[in-house]
Amino acid sequence: MRFEVLGPLSVLDCANGAGRSLLPSASKKRILLASLLSRVNEVVSTESLIAEIWGDQPPAKARGALHVYMAQLRNGLFENVGGDRQATIITDGPGYLLRLEGAGFDQHEFESLMGRARSLQDRGQLADAADTVRRALDLWRGPALAGLTDGTMLGVFATCLDEEYVAALELRLEIDLLLGRHRSVIAELIRLVHDYPLRETFYRQLMLAFYRSERQADALNCFVQLRTRLREELGVEPCRPIQQLHQAVLSADPALDRHMADVAAS
């Protein structure tokens, strides 16, 4: 069995490589399952589940309905599923708990790969680190829990997951720049500053990629674009590292190429 939240919710029976979908058809049961996955191995209170499913207007017999949904979810997911890599839903005190047991979970796989990538980066194994981050990013199939994030619990959970995705992009691009891949990342960074217009890291990376590609004017224009946007929308200046990078680009500071030279020499 495999659960996936890095994109639309997915549940697969992977016994014998079949990949049969076990995703509940009813939206309330999908919300219930996603809520349990957002707190894997932790008790999710009955009150929290009711609020996530019905918001601030639950029916009079919400607890009874929740109990029925939970029974149906258990039967649909865990009955007649092949193999021994199954999860279990446990009634525990004030709520319910989902234990993965041997089931796969893409969020945990993503986090494990990102931890390995950062460890490889710390050891100077940059090419392996970049490849590992790419493997982590390949697990994503779209926005986290797409279509199920109207409730508070899942909205916050999805926001946190999407933040981890963007942080992984930042790390992979940072490593690519250290490896001298500045020309190959420019197009991607142009798209990213459009998609994340207030994410200053992408502007810094794009400025550096432009500069190292002998496009000093474009690097300076990138800074002007960021500064104008921040002033108009938030009334603030770019963060100190970007202001320092701007000054370094203006003066053609040799330090901007030093890290790249160090990697090439190692």
Secondary structure by P-SEA (a helix, b strand, c coil): cbbbccccbbbbccccccccccccccaaaaaaaaaaaacccccccaaaaaaaacccccccaaaaaaaaaaaaaaaaccccccccbbbbbbbcccbbbbbcccbbbaaaaaaaaaaaaaaaaaacaaaaaaaaaaaaaaaccccccccccccaaaaaaaaaaaaaaaaaaaaaaaaaaaacccccaaaaaaaaaaacccaaaaaaaaaaaaaaaccaaaaaaaaaaaaaaaaacccccccaaaaaaaaaaaacccccaaaaaaaaac
